[in-house]
Amino acid sequence: MSKILFRLRMAPEEEAEDVRALLDKHHIPWFETSAGRFGVSFPAIWLTEDDDWPRAKALLDAYQSERSAQIRHQQQQQAEEGNAETFLSRMLNHPVQIIVVLCAVLVIAYFSIVPFFSLLQ
């Protein structure tokens, strides 16, 4: 029976390509499901054989720990160089996006709180 190894939703394409290459390199049979036309299906990389699960999981865990260490190092290096994205730099680069998100948060907060004011009267 097939078993899910790696969920593709919200995963960077670079990481998904690395996982595919890792499985191919170690001759582990796999298949992939997409999100579908409307994006409601379950995009993932699946193993076709249950017997491959422990080896594939160990390979994936090693890859992900190496990748997370590499990304942490890159972020630390960017912070030291002063190139890291901060809230202020994001606000200056994308002011419309920040304003739209803040307005949406305020509207949601307003409609969440207003019913309680009617209970106090």
C-alpha positions as CSV (number, residue, x, y, z in Angstrom):
1,M,0.0,0.0,0.0
2,S,1.2,3.5,-0.8
3,K,2.5,5.7,2.0
4,I,3.0,9.5,2.0
5,L,6.6,10.6,2.4
6,F,6.6,14.4,1.6
7,R,3.7,16.9,1.4
8,L,4.2,19.4,-1.4
9,R,1.7,22.0,-0.3
10,M,3.6,25.1,0.7
11,A,7.0,23.4,0.0
12,P,9.4,25.3,-2.2
13,E,9.9,23.8,-5.6
14,E,13.6,23.6,-5.0
15,E,13.1,21.3,-2.0
16,A,10.6,19.2,-3.9
17,E,13.1,18.7,-6.7
18,D,15.8,17.7,-4.2
19,V,13.5,15.1,-2.6
20,R,12.6,13.7,-6.0
21,A,16.3,13.5,-6.9
22,L,17.2,11.9,-3.5
23,L,14.6,9.1,-4.1
24,D,15.8,8.5,-7.6
25,K,19.4,8.5,-6.5
26,H,18.7,5.7,-4.0
27,H,16.4,3.8,-6.4
28,I,13.3,4.2,-4.2
29,P,10.1,3.9,-6.3
30,W,7.7,6.8,-5.8
31,F,4.9,8.7,-7.4
32,E,3.5,12.2,-7.1
33,T,0.0,13.6,-6.7
34,S,-0.8,17.2,-7.7
35,A,-3.1,19.7,-6.2
36,G,-5.4,19.4,-9.2
37,R,-7.0,22.0,-11.3
38,F,-8.7,23.8,-8.5
39,G,-6.0,23.2,-5.9
40,V,-8.1,21.2,-3.5
41,S,-6.4,17.8,-3.9
42,F,-3.5,16.6,-1.8
43,P,-0.2,17.3,-3.5
44,A,2.5,14.9,-2.1
45,I,5.2,12.5,-2.9
46,W,4.2,8.9,-2.1
47,L,6.2,5.7,-1.7
48,T,4.9,2.8,-3.7
49,E,6.3,0.1,-1.4
50,D,5.9,0.0,2.4
51,D,9.2,-1.8,2.8
52,D,11.1,1.4,1.5
53,W,9.5,3.6,4.3
54,P,12.3,3.3,7.0
55,R,15.1,4.0,4.5
56,A,13.3,6.8,2.7
57,K,12.3,8.4,6.0
58,A,15.9,8.3,7.3
59,L,17.2,9.8,4.0
60,L,14.5,12.6,4.1
61,D,15.2,13.4,7.8
62,A,19.0,13.7,7.1
63,Y,18.3,15.9,4.0
64,Q,15.9,18.1,5.9
65,S,18.2,18.6,8.9
66,E,21.1,19.5,6.5
67,R,18.8,21.9,4.5
68,S,17.5,23.6,7.7
69,A,21.1,24.1,8.9
70,Q,22.0,25.6,5.5
71,I,19.1,28.0,5.5
72,R,19.7,29.1,9.1
73,H,23.3,29.8,8.1
74,Q,22.2,31.8,5.1
75,Q,19.7,33.8,7.2
76,Q,22.4,34.5,9.8
77,Q,24.8,35.6,7.1
78,Q,22.2,37.9,5.6
79,A,21.5,39.4,9.1
80,E,25.2,40.0,9.6
81,E,25.5,41.7,6.2
82,G,22.4,43.8,6.8
83,N,20.5,42.2,3.9
84,A,17.9,40.4,5.9
85,E,14.3,41.4,5.3
86,T,12.7,43.1,8.3
87,F,9.2,44.3,8.9
88,L,10.2,47.9,8.1
89,S,12.0,46.9,4.9
90,R,9.0,44.8,3.8
91,M,6.6,47.7,4.6
92,L,8.7,50.1,2.5
93,N,8.9,47.6,-0.4
94,H,5.3,46.4,-0.3
95,P,3.2,49.2,1.3
96,V,-0.1,48.3,-0.4
97,Q,0.1,44.6,0.6
98,I,0.8,45.6,4.3
99,I,-2.1,48.1,4.3
100,V,-4.5,45.6,2.8
101,V,-3.6,42.9,5.3
102,L,-3.9,45.4,8.2
103,C,-7.3,46.5,7.0
104,A,-8.5,42.9,6.7
105,V,-7.3,42.2,10.3
106,L,-9.2,45.3,11.5
107,V,-12.4,44.3,9.7
108,I,-12.2,40.7,11.1
109,A,-11.5,42.1,14.6
110,Y,-14.4,44.5,14.3
111,F,-16.9,41.9,13.4
112,S,-15.6,39.5,16.0
113,I,-16.0,42.1,18.8
114,V,-19.2,43.9,17.9
115,P,-21.6,41.2,19.1
116,F,-20.2,41.4,22.6
117,F,-21.0,45.2,22.8
118,S,-24.7,44.5,22.1
119,L,-24.7,42.1,25.1
120,L,-23.5,44.9,27.4
121,Q,-26.4,47.2,26.7
